[in-house]
Amino acid sequence: MRGVLTDGTTVRCFEDGNSQPKDFDCSLLTVSPELQRMFAEAFAKRTGPGSGLRSMSSIGDAFRSMRLFTRYLAGLPRPPARKADLLPRHIDGFLAARRAAGAPAKLTEELRGVKMILRQLDSWEPAMVAKLAEPHPRPRRSGKRHESYSRAEFLRIASAARADLRRAAQRIRGNRVLLEQYRSGHLDDPTRRFELLDYVERHADVPRRGGDFPSKSQLTAKWVRGFGGTRDIIRWAHLSPLEVSAGAVLLAVLTGQNPYVIMKCPARHHRADGNAGGPKTAIVEMRKPRRGSRADMDVALAAVPDWISIPDDPTAMSRRDELHTAFGVYMLLCELTASSRRIEGSGRLMVAYCANGHNGRGIRAHGSAEGWVRPWSRQQGLLCDAVQGAPAKPLEVSLVRLRMTYLELHQKPVAHTEQTLVDDYLGRNRGSLVEYRRVVADALQDQVAKARALPLMSALSAAEVAQAHADPTTLASELSLSHTDVRRMLKGKLDTVMNACIDNQHGPYGDTGQPCRASFMLCLSCPCARGLPRHLPVQTLVLDRLAERRHHMTPLAWTTRFALPHAQLSDLLAGFDDEQLSAVRAATTDAHREMVGRFLNRELDMR
């Protein structure tokens, strides 16, 4: 059951894609019972299916905003007691109070949370309806922005995470071998150590005293104490939160996935290789709620080392080292958390034994995206790159920054569009912006130089075409073509996309005697290509579309793919003035636009 429970004030919420509910008690709100029930009803609607709040984190943020608002109301000289008592001035007063409290960073989020909850209710007075519909104040951005790590820092973080996970694997695998031998009767156990290991593996706990005295019943059994503390004993068979954090860090390093996606990653997967000896690949059904209707996605984790994670000396990496591939890290976590997941009954990958917390000790799933990573970061004691003349600062590890670094180094989107990559990640990342601009500038210069070095497609003027219509003999002699082929070219029978092709079996990009299968973009530097005046609308349209794509791709990706043809087309059209080009652009038709769209989407390529 979800929504408001029978007591009228408890709201049961479910996270998108998670069957484990969480209850929010509106009776704790510092308002009258009538308003508590009203807020419970509104909160249930705000967190219901289709509301847009898909993660427990965002649901919790909405509840915190509501709780802050009710605290403000309770502090007024005459607190409202009924729905009719809530007025627009209470919204304005809450905004002013939060500003006075010095919380500008969360101001917009808190006010939006309150207004979105109150909007769920009907029968407001017109003034209140207008107030709830007002735009939210623009968020004030803090001076601190997330920056990517340097490549050296990125590698240091990955190395520390590998070392932690490698030690955990050695410990748990070694104990499992001993446990298997003990259970099969091949090991004696005079110290009862294996008996304790068996208990820990089955229950993720140590034997307790029990008895009739509650104060003593949960104390560790006396015979267990000689083996160490409870937390250390349970680590014989189960991962600690910090070790799971090391796994999350490695997955971020190797996949660049969103922190939420990594945190909620399931253990269930499909082996695309079928364990048949081919390239090892696990298909994992992950979920990114912010994608809305496209939230569910299949992510392929392959046993292929990431080029960034490979050591400078490749011989230093063992072929059996599973921690340099996303597949290896994922499968190792599946293996090491198997007992924990069985005890907890969880399908989540990121589970560990927690010795304390608001839910008490036991196996718990990874909570917030950074909750376990921050302590892991502090424990590692990593340092930032040294700056000359200053001591190195502590390196704070963040899954968000790891994702930004992955995207910067790989220059490809991960579970988002290329536009989002450009605008929301690379454009706002100050970490290596100067270096990135230098790389793009060098690549652009190389492409332009290449365009200047390559031969440019020959073009016929309008006068030459008119003369050829009257007397094709001269043009046929110049092009070493028959009169028939010249007439076919003039009639458009030899057209490709941006030109005519006078010999598609003897070009430089194919096998002699075979039809050319090269991309039509290569016609720009092909000696067999001839541009005629009728091709100008398509040529200008391709040039314009390439320029437009510059704003929807990463600078380096655009430079690599389109800088060369853009420079070639610019040179080809340089002989025309602006007035002539404007007339050419005005002559473009829907047929031209359709063909150019298909051409740039590679629908005309032979594959």
C-alpha positions as CSV (number, residue, x, y, z in Angstrom):
1,M,0.0,0.0,0.0
2,R,1.3,3.4,-0.9
3,G,0.0,6.9,0.0
4,V,-1.6,8.0,3.2
5,L,-2.0,5.2,5.7
6,T,-4.9,4.6,8.0
7,D,-3.7,6.9,10.7
8,G,-4.1,9.8,8.3
9,T,-0.7,11.3,8.8
10,T,1.8,8.6,7.7
11,V,2.7,8.6,4.0
12,R,4.3,5.5,2.5
13,C,6.5,6.2,-0.4
14,F,8.3,4.0,-2.9
15,E,11.4,4.8,-4.9
16,D,11.1,4.3,-8.6
17,G,12.3,0.8,-9.4
18,N,12.6,-0.3,-5.7
19,S,10.0,-2.3,-3.9
20,Q,11.3,-1.3,-0.4
21,P,9.0,1.5,1.0
22,K,9.8,4.3,3.4
23,D,7.3,5.9,5.7
24,F,7.2,9.7,6.3
25,D,5.4,10.7,9.5
26,C,3.5,14.0,9.1
27,S,2.4,13.9,12.7
28,L,5.9,15.2,13.6
29,L,5.2,18.4,11.7
30,T,4.8,21.4,14.1
31,V,1.3,22.4,13.0
32,S,-2.3,21.6,14.0
33,P,-3.6,18.0,13.5
34,E,-5.8,19.4,10.7
35,L,-2.8,20.8,8.8
36,Q,-0.8,17.6,9.5
37,R,-3.5,15.7,7.7
38,M,-3.6,18.3,4.9
39,F,0.1,18.1,4.4
40,A,0.0,14.3,4.5
41,E,-2.6,14.3,1.7
42,A,-0.6,16.8,-0.4
43,F,2.7,15.0,0.2
44,A,1.2,11.7,-0.9
45,K,0.0,13.2,-4.2
46,R,3.4,14.9,-4.7
47,T,5.2,11.6,-4.3
48,G,2.7,9.4,-6.1
49,P,3.2,7.7,-9.5
50,G,4.0,10.2,-12.3
51,S,4.8,13.0,-9.9
52,G,8.4,13.4,-11.1
53,L,9.9,12.5,-7.7
54,R,11.5,9.1,-8.6
55,S,14.4,8.7,-6.1
56,M,14.1,8.5,-2.3
57,S,16.6,11.3,-2.1
58,S,14.3,13.7,-4.0
59,I,11.3,12.5,-1.9
60,G,13.3,13.2,1.2
61,D,14.2,16.6,0.0
62,A,10.5,17.4,-0.5
63,F,9.7,16.3,3.0
64,R,12.5,18.4,4.5
65,S,11.2,21.4,2.7
66,M,7.7,20.8,4.1
67,R,9.1,20.3,7.6
68,L,11.1,23.6,7.4
69,F,7.9,25.4,6.2
70,T,5.8,24.1,9.1
71,R,8.6,25.1,11.6
72,Y,8.4,28.6,10.2
73,L,4.6,28.6,10.6
74,A,4.9,27.3,14.2
75,G,7.1,30.3,15.1
76,L,4.6,32.9,14.0
77,P,2.8,34.9,16.6
78,R,-0.5,33.5,15.3
79,P,0.2,30.2,13.5
80,P,-2.4,29.1,11.0
81,A,-4.5,26.2,12.2
82,R,-6.6,25.4,9.1
83,K,-6.1,25.3,5.4
84,A,-8.1,28.5,5.0
85,D,-5.6,30.3,7.3
86,L,-2.7,29.7,4.9
87,L,-2.1,32.9,2.9
88,P,0.3,34.2,0.3
89,R,2.1,36.2,3.0
90,H,3.1,32.9,4.6
91,I,5.0,31.9,1.4
92,D,6.7,35.3,1.2
93,G,7.5,35.1,4.9
94,F,9.0,31.7,4.6
95,L,11.2,32.9,1.7
96,A,12.4,35.9,3.8
97,A,13.1,33.6,6.8
98,R,15.2,31.2,4.8
99,R,17.2,34.1,3.3
100,A,17.7,35.5,6.8
101,A,18.9,32.1,7.9
102,G,21.8,32.3,5.5
103,A,20.9,29.3,3.3
104,P,21.0,30.8,-0.2
105,A,22.3,27.7,-1.9
106,K,19.1,25.7,-1.1
107,L,16.7,28.6,-1.1
108,T,15.1,27.9,-4.5
109,E,15.0,24.1,-3.9
110,E,13.2,24.6,-0.5
111,L,10.7,27.1,-1.8
112,R,10.0,25.0,-4.8
113,G,9.4,22.0,-2.7
114,V,6.8,23.8,-0.5
115,K,5.0,25.3,-3.4
116,M,4.9,22.0,-5.4
117,I,3.4,20.2,-2.4
118,L,0.7,22.9,-1.8
119,R,-0.2,22.9,-5.5
120,Q,-1.4,19.3,-5.1
121,L,-4.4,20.6,-3.2
122,D,-7.6,22.1,-4.6
123,S,-9.9,24.9,-3.5
124,W,-7.2,27.6,-2.8
125,E,-8.3,31.2,-3.0
126,P,-7.3,33.0,-6.2
127,A,-4.6,35.0,-4.5
128,M,-3.0,31.8,-3.1
129,V,-3.3,30.1,-6.5
130,A,-1.4,33.0,-8.1
131,K,1.3,33.0,-5.4
132,L,1.9,29.2,-5.8
133,A,2.2,29.8,-9.6
134,E,4.8,32.5,-9.3
135,P,8.3,31.8,-10.7
136,H,10.7,30.6,-8.1
137,P,13.7,32.8,-7.3
138,R,16.7,32.1,-9.5
139,P,19.2,29.9,-7.6
140,R,22.3,31.6,-6.5
141,R,25.3,29.7,-7.7
142,S,28.1,29.3,-5.2
143,G,31.6,30.2,-6.3
144,K,32.7,26.6,-5.9
145,R,32.2,24.4,-9.0
146,H,32.9,20.8,-9.5
147,E,36.1,20.4,-11.4
148,S,37.5,17.3,-13.0
149,Y,40.6,15.6,-11.7
150,S,43.9,15.7,-13.5
151,R,44.7,12.4,-15.2
152,A,47.4,11.7,-12.5
153,E,44.9,12.3,-9.7
154,F,42.3,10.1,-11.5
155,L,44.8,7.2,-11.7
156,R,45.8,7.6,-8.1
157,I,42.2,7.3,-7.0
158,A,41.7,4.2,-9.2
159,S,44.9,2.6,-7.9
160,A,43.8,3.2,-4.2
161,A,40.4,1.7,-4.9
162,R,41.9,-1.4,-6.7
163,A,44.2,-2.0,-3.7
164,D,41.3,-1.9,-1.3
165,L,39.1,-4.2,-3.4
166,R,42.0,-6.5,-4.1
167,R,42.7,-7.0,-0.4
168,A,39.0,-7.6,0.3
169,A,38.8,-10.2,-2.4
170,Q,41.9,-12.0,-1.1
171,R,40.4,-12.1,2.4
172,I,36.9,-13.2,1.6
173,R,38.0,-15.7,-1.1
174,G,40.6,-17.3,1.3
175,N,38.0,-17.6,4.0
176,R,35.5,-19.2,1.6
177,V,38.0,-21.8,0.7
178,L,38.5,-22.7,4.3
179,L,34.8,-22.6,5.0
180,E,34.1,-25.0,2.1
181,Q,36.7,-27.4,3.5
182,Y,35.3,-27.1,7.0
183,R,31.7,-27.8,5.9
184,S,32.9,-30.8,3.9
185,G,34.5,-32.2,7.0
186,H,38.1,-31.9,5.9
187,L,39.3,-29.4,8.6
188,D,39.5,-29.8,12.3
189,D,38.3,-26.9,14.4
190,P,39.9,-27.0,17.9
191,T,39.7,-23.2,18.4
192,R,36.1,-23.0,17.0
193,R,37.3,-20.4,14.5
194,F,35.7,-22.2,11.6
195,E,32.5,-22.6,13.5
196,L,32.5,-18.8,14.0
197,L,33.3,-18.2,10.3
198,D,30.4,-20.5,9.3
199,Y,28.0,-18.5,11.6
200,V,29.2,-15.2,10.3
201,E,28.8,-16.2,6.7
202,R,25.2,-17.4,7.3
203,H,24.0,-14.6,9.5
204,A,26.3,-11.6,9.1
205,D,26.5,-11.5,12.9
206,V,28.3,-13.2,15.8
207,P,26.8,-15.5,18.4
208,R,25.1,-13.6,21.2
209,R,24.7,-14.5,24.9
210,G,20.9,-14.6,24.8
211,G,19.1,-15.2,28.1
212,D,16.3,-13.4,30.0
213,F,18.1,-10.2,30.6
214,P,17.6,-7.7,27.7
215,S,20.6,-5.7,28.8
216,K,22.9,-8.7,28.4
217,S,21.2,-10.8,25.8
218,Q,22.8,-8.9,22.8
219,L,26.3,-9.0,24.2
220,T,28.8,-11.0,22.2
221,A,29.2,-14.6,23.4
222,K,32.3,-15.0,25.6
223,W,34.0,-17.6,23.5
224,V,33.9,-15.2,20.5
225,R,35.8,-12.4,22.2
226,G,39.2,-13.9,21.6
227,F,38.8,-13.6,17.9
228,G,38.6,-9.8,17.9
229,G,36.0,-7.1,17.6
230,T,32.6,-7.9,16.0
231,R,33.1,-5.6,13.0
232,D,36.5,-7.3,12.2
233,I,35.0,-10.8,12.6
234,I,32.1,-10.1,10.3
235,R,34.5,-8.8,7.7
236,W,35.8,-12.4,7.4
237,A,32.9,-13.0,5.0
238,H,31.3,-9.7,4.2
239,L,32.5,-6.4,2.7
240,S,32.6,-3.2,4.8
241,P,31.0,0.0,3.6
242,L,34.4,1.5,2.7
243,E,35.3,-1.6,0.6
244,V,32.0,-1.3,-1.3
245,S,32.8,2.4,-1.8
246,A,36.1,1.3,-3.4
247,G,34.0,-0.8,-5.8
248,A,31.7,2.2,-6.6
249,V,34.7,4.4,-7.2
250,L,36.1,1.8,-9.7
251,L,32.8,1.5,-11.5
252,A,32.7,5.3,-11.8
253,V,36.3,5.4,-13.1
254,L,35.7,2.6,-15.7
255,T,32.1,3.5,-16.8
256,G,31.5,7.2,-16.1
257,Q,28.0,6.4,-15.0
258,N,25.9,8.7,-12.9
259,P,26.5,8.3,-9.1
260,Y,22.8,7.3,-8.6
261,V,23.0,4.7,-11.3
262,I,26.1,3.1,-9.7
263,M,24.6,3.3,-6.2
264,K,21.4,1.5,-7.3
265,C,23.2,-0.9,-9.6
266,P,21.5,-4.4,-9.5
267,A,23.4,-7.6,-9.1
268,R,21.3,-9.4,-11.6
269,H,22.8,-9.5,-15.1
270,H,22.8,-11.3,-18.4
271,R,26.0,-12.8,-19.8
272,A,25.9,-11.7,-23.5
273,D,28.9,-14.0,-24.2
274,G,27.0,-17.0,-22.8
275,N,30.1,-18.1,-21.0
276,A,31.2,-19.7,-24.3
277,G,34.7,-18.4,-24.3
278,G,34.2,-15.2,-26.3
279,P,34.8,-11.6,-25.1
280,K,33.3,-11.5,-21.6
281,T,30.3,-9.1,-21.4
282,A,27.7,-8.6,-18.8
283,I,24.4,-6.8,-19.7
284,V,23.1,-5.0,-16.6
285,E,19.6,-3.4,-16.5
286,M,20.3,0.0,-14.9
287,R,18.0,2.8,-14.2
288,K,18.5,6.6,-14.4
289,P,15.2,8.2,-13.2
290,R,16.1,11.6,-14.5
291,R,15.7,10.3,-18.1
292,G,12.0,10.0,-17.6
293,S,10.4,7.6,-20.1
294,R,14.0,6.4,-21.1
295,A,15.0,5.7,-17.5
296,D,15.6,2.0,-18.1
297,M,18.7,1.2,-20.0
298,D,20.8,-1.8,-20.7
299,V,24.5,-1.2,-20.0
300,A,27.2,-3.5,-21.4
301,L,30.1,-4.0,-19.1
302,A,32.9,-5.6,-21.1
303,A,36.2,-7.3,-20.1
304,V,38.2,-4.8,-22.1
305,P,40.7,-2.6,-20.2
306,D,40.0,1.1,-20.4
307,W,42.8,2.9,-22.2
308,I,43.2,5.3,-19.3
309,S,43.5,2.7,-16.7
310,I,46.2,0.7,-18.4
311,P,49.6,1.3,-16.7
312,D,52.4,3.1,-18.6
313,D,54.2,-0.2,-18.5
314,P,51.5,-2.7,-19.8
315,T,53.6,-5.7,-18.5
316,A,52.8,-4.5,-15.0
317,M,49.2,-5.5,-15.5
318,S,48.5,-9.2,-15.1
319,R,46.1,-10.8,-17.6
320,R,44.2,-12.2,-14.6
321,D,43.8,-8.7,-13.1
322,E,40.1,-8.3,-13.1
323,L,40.1,-4.8,-11.7
324,H,41.1,-2.9,-14.9
325,T,37.8,-3.7,-16.7
326,A,34.2,-2.7,-15.8
327,F,33.2,-6.4,-16.3
328,G,35.8,-7.6,-13.8
329,V,34.9,-5.1,-11.1
330,Y,31.2,-5.8,-11.5
331,M,31.6,-9.5,-11.4
332,L,33.9,-9.3,-8.4
333,L,31.4,-7.3,-6.5
334,C,28.7,-9.8,-7.4
335,E,30.9,-12.5,-6.0
336,L,32.0,-10.8,-2.8
337,T,28.5,-9.6,-1.9
338,A,26.7,-12.8,-2.7
339,S,26.4,-13.9,1.0
340,S,25.4,-10.4,2.1
341,R,22.6,-10.2,-0.6
342,R,21.3,-13.7,0.4
343,I,21.0,-12.6,4.0
344,E,19.4,-9.2,3.2
345,G,17.3,-10.6,0.4
346,S,18.5,-7.7,-1.7
347,G,19.0,-7.5,-5.4
348,R,21.3,-4.5,-5.1
349,L,25.0,-4.8,-5.9
350,M,26.3,-2.3,-3.4
351,V,25.6,-3.9,0.0
352,A,27.8,-4.1,3.0
353,Y,27.8,-4.8,6.8
354,C,27.2,-1.7,8.8
355,A,28.1,-1.8,12.5
356,N,25.8,1.1,13.4
357,G,23.4,3.7,11.9
358,H,19.8,4.7,12.4
359,N,18.7,1.2,11.2
360,G,21.1,-0.5,13.6
361,R,23.7,-3.1,12.7
362,G,23.4,-5.5,9.8
363,I,23.6,-5.8,6.0
364,R,22.6,-2.5,4.4
365,A,22.4,-1.2,0.8
366,H,24.5,1.7,-0.2
367,G,22.7,4.9,0.8
368,S,23.4,8.3,-0.7
369,A,25.7,8.6,-3.7
370,E,28.5,10.1,-1.6
371,G,27.6,8.8,1.8
372,W,30.2,6.0,2.0
373,V,32.6,7.5,-0.5
374,R,33.5,10.5,1.7
375,P,34.8,8.4,4.6
376,W,36.7,6.2,2.1
377,S,38.3,9.3,0.7
378,R,39.4,10.6,4.1
379,Q,40.8,7.1,5.0
380,Q,42.9,6.9,1.9
381,G,44.8,10.2,2.6
382,L,45.3,10.9,-1.1
383,L,46.9,14.2,-2.1
384,C,46.1,16.6,-5.0
385,D,48.8,17.3,-7.6
386,A,51.5,19.4,-6.0
387,V,51.6,23.1,-6.9
388,Q,55.1,24.7,-6.9
389,G,55.7,26.5,-3.7
390,A,52.7,25.1,-1.8
391,P,52.1,21.9,0.1
392,A,49.8,19.4,-1.6
393,K,46.2,19.5,-0.4
394,P,44.1,16.5,0.6
395,L,42.4,15.0,-2.5
396,E,38.6,14.7,-1.9
397,V,37.1,11.8,-3.9
398,S,33.7,12.4,-5.4
399,L,31.7,10.2,-7.8
400,V,30.4,13.3,-9.5
401,R,34.0,14.5,-10.2
402,L,35.0,11.1,-11.3
403,R,32.1,11.1,-13.8
404,M,33.2,14.6,-15.0
405,T,36.8,13.4,-15.5
406,Y,35.7,10.3,-17.4
407,L,33.6,12.4,-19.7
408,E,36.4,14.8,-20.3
409,L,39.0,12.1,-21.0
410,H,36.7,10.1,-23.3
411,Q,34.8,12.9,-24.9
412,K,31.6,10.8,-25.4
413,P,28.2,11.0,-23.7
414,V,27.3,8.4,-21.1
415,A,23.5,7.9,-20.6
416,H,22.8,11.5,-21.9
417,T,22.8,13.4,-25.2
418,E,25.9,14.9,-26.8
419,Q,24.2,18.3,-26.2
420,T,24.1,17.6,-22.5
421,L,27.7,16.5,-22.5
422,V,28.7,19.9,-24.1
423,D,26.5,22.2,-22.0
424,D,26.3,20.5,-18.6
425,Y,29.6,18.8,-18.3
426,L,32.4,20.0,-20.5
427,G,31.2,23.6,-20.7
428,R,31.0,24.0,-16.9
429,N,34.1,22.0,-16.1
430,R,37.0,24.3,-15.3
431,G,39.4,21.5,-14.3
432,S,41.3,21.3,-17.6
433,L,39.6,23.8,-19.8
434,V,42.8,25.5,-20.9
435,E,44.5,22.3,-21.8
436,Y,41.3,21.1,-23.6
437,R,41.1,24.3,-25.7
438,R,44.8,23.8,-26.7
439,V,44.1,20.2,-27.8
440,V,41.1,21.3,-29.8
441,A,43.0,24.2,-31.4
442,D,45.8,21.9,-32.4
443,A,43.4,19.4,-33.9
444,L,41.6,22.2,-35.8
445,Q,44.8,23.5,-37.2
446,D,45.8,20.0,-38.3
447,Q,42.5,19.5,-40.1
448,V,42.7,22.9,-41.8
449,A,46.3,22.2,-42.9
450,K,45.2,18.8,-44.3
451,A,42.4,20.5,-46.2
452,R,44.9,22.9,-47.8
453,A,47.2,20.0,-48.7
454,L,44.6,17.9,-50.4
455,P,43.4,18.6,-53.9
456,L,40.1,20.4,-54.1
457,M,37.2,19.2,-56.2
458,S,37.2,20.9,-59.6
459,A,34.2,23.1,-60.4
460,L,32.7,24.3,-63.7
461,S,31.5,27.8,-64.0
462,A,28.1,28.8,-65.5
463,A,29.8,30.0,-68.6
464,E,31.7,26.7,-69.1
465,V,28.4,24.7,-68.6
466,A,26.6,27.0,-71.2
467,Q,29.5,26.4,-73.7
468,A,29.4,22.7,-73.1
469,H,25.7,22.6,-73.8
470,A,26.3,24.3,-77.2
471,D,29.5,22.3,-78.0
472,P,30.4,19.4,-75.8
473,T,33.5,18.5,-77.8
474,T,35.9,20.8,-76.0
475,L,34.8,19.8,-72.5
476,A,34.8,16.1,-73.5
477,S,38.4,16.5,-74.7
478,E,39.5,18.2,-71.5
479,L,37.9,15.6,-69.3
480,S,38.8,12.6,-71.5
481,L,35.1,11.7,-71.7
482,S,32.9,10.7,-74.5
483,H,30.3,13.2,-75.8
484,T,27.6,10.9,-74.3
485,D,29.1,11.1,-70.8
486,V,29.4,14.8,-71.0
487,R,25.7,15.1,-71.9
488,R,24.9,12.7,-69.1
489,M,26.8,14.9,-66.7
490,L,25.1,18.1,-67.9
491,K,21.7,16.4,-67.5
492,G,22.5,15.3,-63.9
493,K,22.8,11.6,-64.7
494,L,26.2,11.4,-62.9
495,D,25.3,13.3,-59.8
496,T,26.1,12.1,-56.3
497,V,25.3,14.6,-53.5
498,M,27.5,17.7,-53.9
499,N,28.9,17.0,-57.4
500,A,28.9,14.8,-60.5
501,C,31.2,11.8,-60.7
502,I,32.8,11.3,-64.1
503,D,34.5,8.0,-63.3
504,N,33.2,5.9,-60.3
505,Q,35.4,2.9,-61.1
506,H,38.9,4.5,-61.1
507,G,38.9,6.8,-58.2
508,P,41.6,6.9,-55.4
509,Y,39.3,5.6,-52.7
510,G,38.3,2.3,-54.2
511,D,39.5,-0.8,-56.1
512,T,40.2,-0.2,-59.7
513,G,37.4,-1.5,-61.9
514,Q,35.0,-1.7,-59.0
515,P,32.2,0.8,-58.2
516,C,33.4,3.3,-55.6
517,R,32.0,2.7,-52.1
518,A,33.6,5.7,-50.3
519,S,31.6,8.3,-48.5
520,F,30.3,11.1,-50.6
521,M,32.1,13.5,-48.3
522,L,35.4,12.3,-49.8
523,C,34.2,13.7,-53.2
524,L,35.4,17.1,-52.0
525,S,39.0,16.0,-52.6
526,C,38.5,13.4,-55.4
527,P,39.9,14.1,-58.9
528,C,36.8,12.3,-60.4
529,A,34.4,14.9,-58.9
530,R,33.1,17.9,-60.8
531,G,31.0,20.6,-59.2
532,L,28.4,22.3,-61.4
533,P,26.4,25.5,-60.6
534,R,23.3,23.4,-59.9
535,H,25.2,21.8,-57.0
536,L,25.8,25.1,-55.2
537,P,22.5,24.9,-53.1
538,V,23.5,21.5,-51.7
539,Q,27.1,22.6,-51.1
540,T,26.0,25.7,-49.1
541,L,23.4,23.7,-47.3
542,V,26.0,21.1,-46.2
543,L,28.4,23.8,-45.1
544,D,25.6,25.4,-43.0
545,R,24.6,22.1,-41.4
546,L,28.1,21.3,-40.5
547,A,28.5,24.7,-38.8
548,E,25.2,24.1,-36.9
549,R,26.4,20.8,-35.6
550,R,29.3,22.6,-34.0
551,H,26.9,23.7,-31.3
552,H,25.6,20.3,-30.6
553,M,28.8,18.3,-30.3
554,T,32.0,18.4,-28.2
555,P,34.5,20.7,-29.9
556,L,37.0,17.9,-30.2
557,A,34.4,15.5,-31.7
558,W,33.3,18.2,-34.3
559,T,36.9,19.0,-35.1
560,T,37.7,15.3,-35.7
561,R,34.7,14.6,-37.8
562,F,33.7,17.7,-39.6
563,A,36.6,20.3,-39.6
564,L,38.2,18.9,-42.7
565,P,35.0,18.9,-45.0
566,H,34.0,22.3,-43.5
567,A,37.3,23.8,-44.5
568,Q,37.1,22.2,-48.0
569,L,33.6,23.6,-48.6
570,S,34.7,27.0,-47.3
571,D,37.5,27.0,-49.8
572,L,35.2,25.8,-52.6
573,L,32.7,28.6,-52.0
574,A,35.3,31.3,-51.3
575,G,35.1,32.5,-55.0
576,F,31.5,33.7,-54.5
577,D,30.5,36.9,-52.8
578,D,27.9,37.2,-50.0
579,E,25.2,38.3,-52.5
580,Q,25.7,35.3,-54.7
581,L,25.7,32.9,-51.7
582,S,22.5,34.5,-50.4
583,A,20.8,33.9,-53.8
584,V,22.1,30.3,-53.7
585,R,20.7,29.7,-50.2
586,A,17.4,31.1,-51.3
587,A,17.3,28.5,-54.1
588,T,17.4,25.5,-51.7
589,T,14.3,23.3,-51.8
590,D,12.8,20.7,-49.5
591,A,14.3,18.0,-51.7
592,H,17.7,19.5,-51.1
593,R,17.2,19.6,-47.3
594,E,15.9,16.1,-47.2
595,M,18.9,14.7,-49.2
596,V,21.4,16.7,-47.1
597,G,19.8,15.4,-43.9
598,R,20.0,11.8,-45.0
599,F,23.6,12.4,-46.2
600,L,24.8,13.9,-42.9
601,N,23.0,11.1,-40.9
602,R,25.0,8.6,-43.0
603,E,21.9,7.1,-44.5
604,L,23.4,7.2,-48.0
605,D,26.6,5.4,-47.0
606,M,27.1,1.8,-48.3
607,R,27.8,-0.5,-45.4
